[in-house]
């Protein structure tokens, strides 16, 4: 059994292991995008990244944990209010893609796709036991709780000021039907 377990762990090295998770948040797409891009929450499955700062096309932060390690990533692709992709270059070996999908005026789906290359037996174990997937799901739930806690009156006023307010049923009515 020990030999079989050791073999399974060794086979996990060198193979990228995908993590996929999604969550629906009850806010407009632009609100979900802007909150995500504050980088208060950044997950790579095996690791949670803290104190993330952006400098042009690069991200830098610290891997959370008892022995925090510097983390850096390059931004591979960014499409405003659609997708954000990165690849770690220091601290971990992960490539990630976050996509945002408008389901309705006040409902957005966020999908996270991570390809993680484990760098040690602990990471391989976390991936094989789906602990990393659980961490991503938990991080998405935290994000959902935080973003849905924002008072809609606050972000709707900001959206109206910036010309990004969602359409209402009255906006779609032919001219003159809303006049009283």
C-alpha positions, 0 to 999 in steps of 0.5 A, a space after each residue: 500500500 505504501 509503495 502504491 501511495 508513493 507511486 501515485 504521488 510521484 505520478 502526480 508530479 509533472 502532470 498539470 491538474 485542472 481545477 474548475 469552479 464557478 459561482 453565481 453572484 447577485 450583482 451586475 457584471 461590472 460590479 463583480 469585475 471591479 470587485 474581483 480586480 481589487 485583488 483582495 481575494 486571489 486563489 491558485 487552488 493549492 495556495 491563497 495569495 495575499 497582499 496582491 499588487 499590480 504593476 503593469 502586466 505583473 502581479 506580486 504578492 505573498 503566498 499565505 501560510 506559516 512560511 509565507 513566500 514571495 509570489 509573482 505572476 505575469 498577466 497573460 490576457 485581460 479583457 475588460 469585464 470578460 476574462 483575466 488570465 495569468 501565469 505564476 512565475 515565482 512561488 508556485 506553478 499555476 496558470 489561471 483564467 477567470 471569466 465573467 458571464 452576464 446572466 441578467 442585469 443583476 446576476 453574474 457567473 464567475 468561472 475559475 479554471 486553474 492548471 496547477 503543477 504540483 511542486 512538492 508531495 504536499 501540493 500533490 496530495 492537496 490536489 489528489 484529495 480535492 482539497 485545492 478544489 475545495 479551497 477555490 470553492 470556499 474562496 469563491 463563496 467568500 467573494 460572493 458573500 462580500 460582493 453581495 453584501 454591498 448595498 445595491 443603492 451604492 453601486 447603482 448610483 455609481 453605475 448611473 453616474 458613469 453611464 453603466 446603469 442596467 436597462 430597466 423594463 421602462 428603458 425598453 418601452 416605445 417612446 411615449 408609453 412611459 409619459 404620464 
